């Protein structure tokens, strides 16, 4: 699979896990330990953004970042998969326009099913 996933999460262990899992599936992975501006996300040219909702140490959370992506005239079709331990993740995903969501802790096979679905 010749795809690229941009992962944004403030948990370094989870970043390592995401990268390991995705690389095993031959998916190029770029990770960020903090939130990044929309321009940097676009510059990476990802096929999917895997985005934590709560990003400590950044002025915007994952919902804000997702909302920016989906409001972008030229990049609104970029798939976003929210990942969080939040209790009402479905409502958060709906309000920011995320394409899908997965709750922490997650099953690796379930995560990969969602990732592959969004990459096709």
C-alpha positions in Angstrom: 0.0 0.0 0.0 1.6 3.2 -1.1 -0.1 5.6 1.3 1.0 8.2 3.9 -0.6 8.7 7.3 0.1 11.8 9.4 -0.3 11.0 13.1 -0.7 13.7 15.7 -0.7 12.6 19.4 1.0 13.9 22.5 1.7 10.4 23.8 5.1 9.3 22.5 4.5 5.7 23.3 1.3 5.8 21.2 3.1 7.5 18.4 5.6 4.7 18.4 2.8 2.1 18.4 0.9 3.8 15.5 4.1 4.1 13.5 5.0 0.4 14.1 1.6 -0.8 13.2 1.2 1.3 10.1 4.8 0.5 8.9 4.1 -3.2 9.1 1.3 -2.6 6.6 3.7 -0.7 4.3 2.0 2.6 5.1 4.4 5.6 5.3 4.0 7.3 8.6 4.9 10.8 9.7 4.4 11.5 13.5 4.1 14.7 15.4 4.2 14.9 19.2 2.3 18.2 19.2 -0.3 19.9 17.2 0.8 21.6 14.0 -0.7 24.3 11.8 -2.9 23.5 8.9 -0.2 24.6 6.4 2.2 22.0 7.8 -0.4 19.3 7.6 -1.1 20.1 4.0 2.6 20.4 3.2 3.1 16.8 4.3 0.5 15.7 1.7 -1.0 12.9 3.8 -3.6 10.5 2.6 -5.1 10.3 6.1 -4.7 12.3 9.4 -4.9 10.2 12.5 -5.5 12.8 15.2 -5.7 12.7 19.0 -8.5 14.9 20.5 -6.5 16.2 23.5 -3.1 17.5 22.5 -1.3 18.8 25.6 1.0 21.8 25.0 -0.6 23.1 21.9 -3.1 26.0 21.7 -5.6 23.9 19.6 -7.0 20.5 20.3 -7.7 17.8 17.8 -11.3 19.0 17.3 -10.0 22.4 16.3 -7.4 21.0 13.9 -10.0 18.7 12.3 -12.4 21.6 11.9 -9.7 23.6 10.2 -9.0 20.7 7.8 -12.6 20.2 6.9 -13.2 24.0 6.5 -10.3 24.2 4.1 -11.6 24.8 0.6 -9.0 22.7 -1.1 -8.4 20.0 1.5 -11.8 19.3 3.0 -11.8 15.8 1.5 -8.7 14.8 3.4 -9.8 11.9 5.7 -9.5 12.5 9.4 -9.7 9.7 12.0 -10.1 11.0 15.6 -8.5 8.9 18.4 -9.4 9.7 22.0 -10.4 8.4 25.4 -13.2 11.0 25.5 -16.5 9.7 26.6 -18.6 11.3 23.8 -16.2 10.8 20.9 -19.0 10.2 18.5 -20.5 13.7 19.1 -17.0 15.3 19.0 -16.3 13.6 15.6 -19.6 14.7 14.2 -19.2 18.4 15.3 -15.8 18.8 13.7 -16.5 16.7 10.6 -14.2 13.8 11.2 -14.6 10.9 8.8 -14.5 8.4 11.6 -13.3 7.9 15.2 -11.8 5.2 17.5 -11.8 5.2 21.3 -8.7 4.6 23.4 -7.8 1.9 24.4 -8.3 0.3 21.0 -7.9 -3.1 19.3 -5.1 -3.0 16.7 -7.1 -4.9 14.1 -10.1 -2.6 14.6 -7.8 0.4 14.1 -6.3 -1.0 10.9 -9.7 -1.8 9.5 -10.7 1.8 9.9 -7.4 3.1 8.5 -7.6 0.9 5.5 -11.2 1.8 4.9 -10.3 5.5 4.9 -7.3 5.0 2.7 -9.3 3.4 -0.1 
